[in-house]
Amino acid sequence: MTALVLDLVVQATRPTIPDVGVFAVAAAIILAGAIGVVVARNPVHSALMLVMTLFGVAVLFVLQQASFLAAVQVIVYAGAIVVLFLFVIMFLGVDREEDIAKERLRGQRPLAAALVLLATTGMLLLGEVSRWTTGQPHVAGSDSGAPNVNLLGKSLYTTYLFPFEATSALLIIAVVGAVVLARRPPVARNTTGSLTDDATGDTTGEAVGGSGFEVDA
Amino acid sequence: MSISPSWYLALSVVLFSIGALGVLVRRNVLIMFMCVELMLNAANLAFVTFARTLHDIGGQVLVFFVLVVAAAEVVVGLGIVVAIFRRRASADADDLHLMKG
């Protein structure tokens, strides 16, 4: 038994070749996707690059035994959030190339690069020199001994029950807020002057068409 | 249980930095949102790494909450973008200078 435990410890401290390979490939995918999000001219390409990064992060979640979070990452992020992004990009019609070569604010990019470089160096140094200590092991429960989903669910419904319920309130508020924000203002409907018009989009369309007709005439 | 947590944290730092750079440099509101998502993912990666390192499930629970908050943030943020776009037909952050004075 002791030999087995020791064997496991030795195994745990030495990276295996497949793990290193998976990590390297996932890291390359993540970084390529992230850079693609920033430098892509077309917002649709940015969204697709974001999917790439999210998949890479999901792979790293699997590599760290967080299988439930990996599944949620793919379903919620790649399945819902990116689709929402794409929907809004298509809805607004901004899915065209934009000129990112010229700098709108003078000195913005060098300043941003310098700041980010400084912050990156600081964070990497912080990770290098600091020691992570924890007074009490397993504050929220151990991460082994049962399947990942069981552990996560148990912790979520016992230790973190109140925050979990609070997130449901947050989601309701977000849904109501999105509906209020995205719906057409009711004031405009009263000022159209016509009782038959039931949507302001139609009247603005008529107004634009009317002015175009006047210009033609 | 193989690769040192330092590698994951370094990757997380780099990912966060790319996201921060995108928020600072890009002027398209939608792409700025996507870069915020990159930064949230970097934080999630660090949380999962620490959960593994400290053998504590709390880090993964926190990632769960970050996912929920990210979803809510995207919904409200895109609602605001749609509302702004309806008013001035532009998804450019530089056009929003109503309070410029």
Chai-1 contact restraints between the chains, C-beta under 6 A:
chainA,res_idxA,chainB,res_idxB,connection_type,confidence,min_distance_angstrom,max_distance_angstrom,comment,restraint_id
A,A12,B,M1,contact,1.0,0.0,6.0,A-B,restraint_1
A,P15,B,S2,contact,1.0,0.0,6.0,A-B,restraint_2
A,P15,B,I3,contact,1.0,0.0,6.0,A-B,restraint_3
A,T16,B,S2,contact,1.0,0.0,6.0,A-B,restraint_4
A,D19,B,S2,contact,1.0,0.0,6.0,A-B,restraint_5
A,D19,B,I3,contact,1.0,0.0,6.0,A-B,restraint_6
A,F23,B,I3,contact,1.0,0.0,6.0,A-B,restraint_7
A,A27,B,L11,contact,1.0,0.0,6.0,A-B,restraint_8
A,A34,B,L15,contact,1.0,0.0,6.0,A-B,restraint_9
A,A34,B,I18,contact,1.0,0.0,6.0,A-B,restraint_10
A,A34,B,L38,contact,1.0,0.0,6.0,A-B,restraint_11
A,V37,B,M34,contact,1.0,0.0,6.0,A-B,restraint_12
A,V38,B,G22,contact,1.0,0.0,6.0,A-B,restraint_13
A,P43,B,L30,contact,1.0,0.0,6.0,A-B,restraint_14
A,P43,B,I31,contact,1.0,0.0,6.0,A-B,restraint_15
A,S46,B,I31,contact,1.0,0.0,6.0,A-B,restraint_16
A,S46,B,M34,contact,1.0,0.0,6.0,A-B,restraint_17
A,L50,B,M34,contact,1.0,0.0,6.0,A-B,restraint_18
A,V57,B,N41,contact,1.0,0.0,6.0,A-B,restraint_19
A,V57,B,L45,contact,1.0,0.0,6.0,A-B,restraint_20
A,F61,B,V48,contact,1.0,0.0,6.0,A-B,restraint_21
A,Q64,B,V48,contact,1.0,0.0,6.0,A-B,restraint_22
A,Q64,B,R52,contact,1.0,0.0,6.0,A-B,restraint_23
A,A66,B,V48,contact,1.0,0.0,6.0,A-B,restraint_24
A,A66,B,Q60,contact,1.0,0.0,6.0,A-B,restraint_25
A,L69,B,Q60,contact,1.0,0.0,6.0,A-B,restraint_26
A,L69,B,V63,contact,1.0,0.0,6.0,A-B,restraint_27
A,V76,B,L67,contact,1.0,0.0,6.0,A-B,restraint_28
A,I81,B,V74,contact,1.0,0.0,6.0,A-B,restraint_29
A,V88,B,L78,contact,1.0,0.0,6.0,A-B,restraint_30
A,L92,B,F85,contact,1.0,0.0,6.0,A-B,restraint_31
A,V94,B,A91,contact,1.0,0.0,6.0,A-B,restraint_32
A,R104,B,D94,contact,1.0,0.0,6.0,A-B,restraint_33
A,R109,B,V25,contact,1.0,0.0,6.0,A-B,restraint_34
A,A112,B,L24,contact,1.0,0.0,6.0,A-B,restraint_35
A,A112,B,V25,contact,1.0,0.0,6.0,A-B,restraint_36
A,V116,B,S17,contact,1.0,0.0,6.0,A-B,restraint_37
A,V116,B,A20,contact,1.0,0.0,6.0,A-B,restraint_38
A,V116,B,L21,contact,1.0,0.0,6.0,A-B,restraint_39
A,T120,B,S17,contact,1.0,0.0,6.0,A-B,restraint_40
A,M123,B,V13,contact,1.0,0.0,6.0,A-B,restraint_41
A,L124,B,V13,contact,1.0,0.0,6.0,A-B,restraint_42
A,G127,B,L9,contact,1.0,0.0,6.0,A-B,restraint_43
A,T134,B,L54,contact,1.0,0.0,6.0,A-B,restraint_44
A,H138,B,D56,contact,1.0,0.0,6.0,A-B,restraint_45
A,V139,B,D56,contact,1.0,0.0,6.0,A-B,restraint_46
A,V139,B,G58,contact,1.0,0.0,6.0,A-B,restraint_47
A,A140,B,D56,contact,1.0,0.0,6.0,A-B,restraint_48
A,A140,B,I57,contact,1.0,0.0,6.0,A-B,restraint_49
A,A140,B,G58,contact,1.0,0.0,6.0,A-B,restraint_50
A,G141,B,I57,contact,1.0,0.0,6.0,A-B,restraint_51
A,S142,B,H55,contact,1.0,0.0,6.0,A-B,restraint_52
A,D143,B,A51,contact,1.0,0.0,6.0,A-B,restraint_53
A,D143,B,H55,contact,1.0,0.0,6.0,A-B,restraint_54
A,D143,B,I57,contact,1.0,0.0,6.0,A-B,restraint_55
A,L151,B,I57,contact,1.0,0.0,6.0,A-B,restraint_56
A,L152,B,Q60,contact,1.0,0.0,6.0,A-B,restraint_57
A,S155,B,I57,contact,1.0,0.0,6.0,A-B,restraint_58
A,S155,B,V61,contact,1.0,0.0,6.0,A-B,restraint_59
A,L156,B,V61,contact,1.0,0.0,6.0,A-B,restraint_60
A,Y160,B,V61,contact,1.0,0.0,6.0,A-B,restraint_61
A,T167,B,V68,contact,1.0,0.0,6.0,A-B,restraint_62
A,L170,B,A72,contact,1.0,0.0,6.0,A-B,restraint_63
A,L171,B,A72,contact,1.0,0.0,6.0,A-B,restraint_64
A,A174,B,A72,contact,1.0,0.0,6.0,A-B,restraint_65
A,A174,B,V75,contact,1.0,0.0,6.0,A-B,restraint_66
A,A174,B,V76,contact,1.0,0.0,6.0,A-B,restraint_67
A,G177,B,V76,contact,1.0,0.0,6.0,A-B,restraint_68
A,A178,B,V75,contact,1.0,0.0,6.0,A-B,restraint_69
A,A178,B,V76,contact,1.0,0.0,6.0,A-B,restraint_70
A,A178,B,G79,contact,1.0,0.0,6.0,A-B,restraint_71
A,L181,B,G79,contact,1.0,0.0,6.0,A-B,restraint_72
A,L181,B,I80,contact,1.0,0.0,6.0,A-B,restraint_73
A,L181,B,A83,contact,1.0,0.0,6.0,A-B,restraint_74
A,A182,B,G79,contact,1.0,0.0,6.0,A-B,restraint_75
A,A182,B,V82,contact,1.0,0.0,6.0,A-B,restraint_76
